[in-house]
């Protein structure tokens, strides 16, 4: 951070409570914006959009041109890592991501040696963003957490209960550990490279932290996330990191303590009182408006925004949704949300 530059979001990540919470929105660059839909037509497919720095930079900046947000988040996807490792990844309209499911032989065929070369266009996007962003805006990089990415790699697609990956982890523990080791090491390389390219902070998306018993949560969520945080900070001392273990529920405190993340992302199903009763008051939190309230707007949104602001008024807090914004979201409701938060 340049001396004298005030970046409210980065400062909050570092534990400094602001006069009002900074705000960004998960998936803030996306299908709810007409300018995104127009840009999307210029790419052959979704991955092509992620790997074309000119287009990915444009998409990342679009929401900041339209809204007074405090941060830009790199436009990419958590599944660029399996793609970079050589697994077939494609995005089908109306179906989401589709991968050729891995077995034990498929895990052994993954090629870490090609990963960072393959991801070079994403890092070029980070460099372009840092050059174009106003100095006061925080630039957020990210990756998917190993367990979350592994659920797609083993199951071949998103799943409500991650059955295939959970079963594979129990039936083939050694092969599963090899996969997690590959994902941890590649994620560390990727996040370090994002910092070197100009990211101010990174977020680790553990989107499927639910549906795991205590032993599995330790093995599949806490340990890989801890290793990533330690591995990144071994190369980027004091690297600012946000952890978002969606669905962690009663494991939130344990996750925060064990991983050492700077900020804990809170999903919208987590009670506000639970956060304040069970998490240290000095720990910054991020969240946690239900994206559906943003779709509906009106008092259904306004009242919960005020409740969140009041609940976290005495701790470092980054306002965000408790999951990603959805395509049906009216732009006017986003404008109203930012108005409420900025007026806090």
Buried (B, 14 or more C-beta within 10 A) or exposed (E): EEEEEEBBBBBBBBBEBBEBBBBBBBBBBBBBBEBBEEBBEEBEEBBBBBBBBEBBBBBBBBBBEBBEBBBBBBBBBBBBBBBBBBBEBBBEEEEEBBBEBBEBEBBEEBEBEEBBEBBBBBBBBBBBBBEBBEEBBBBBBBBBBBBBBBBBBBBBBBBEEBEBBBEBBEEBEEBBEBBBBBBBBBBBBBBBBBBEBBBBBBBBBBBBBBBBEEEBBBBBBBBBBBBBBEBBBEBBEEBBBBBBBBBBBEBBBBBBBBBEBBBBBBBBEBEBEBBBEBBEEEBBBBBBBBBBBBBBBEEEBBEBBEEBBEBBEEBBBBBBBBBBBBEEBEEEBBEBBBEBBBEB
